[in-house]
């Protein structure tokens, strides 16, 4: 078995983006309203099972029409 110098502990990693959104004040000033939020996670493992990675991201959708009373 061979190992790369300094690469211990990289076999199982998880990354998650911090959710970012507009404050209520910013939404009012920009005439936007949040209409949906979603979280997406993706995981992948190597065929031998020795390496796995998980990535999570967050999204938010804003609408000017919704803020102005439309759909």
PEHUUR-V472391 format. One record per residue. N is the residue number from 1. RES is the residue in one small letter. OMEGA is omega in whole degrees, -180 to 180 (* if undefined). Layout:
{{N:RES:OMEGA} {N:RES:OMEGA}}
This chain:
{{1:x:179} {2:x:177} {3:x:178} {4:x:180} {5:x:177} {6:x:-176} {7:x:177} {8:x:175} {9:x:178} {10:x:-176} {11:x:180} {12:x:-176} {13:x:177} {14:x:-180} {15:x:177} {16:x:176} {17:x:175} {18:x:178} {19:x:178} {20:x:179} {21:x:178} {22:x:175} {23:x:178} {24:x:179} {25:x:180} {26:x:178} {27:x:179} {28:x:-179} {29:x:-179} {30:x:-177} {31:x:178} {32:x:172} {33:x:177} {34:x:-178} {35:x:175} {36:x:175} {37:x:178} {38:x:175} {39:x:-180} {40:x:177} {41:x:180} {42:x:177} {43:x:179} {44:x:177} {45:x:175} {46:x:-178} {47:x:-179} {48:x:177} {49:x:-177} {50:x:-179} {51:x:174} {52:x:-179} {53:x:176} {54:x:-180} {55:x:178} {56:x:177} {57:x:-177} {58:x:176} {59:x:174} {60:x:180} {61:x:-180} {62:x:-179} {63:x:174} {64:x:180} {65:x:179} {66:x:-180} {67:x:-179} {68:x:175} {69:x:178} {70:x:179} {71:x:*}}
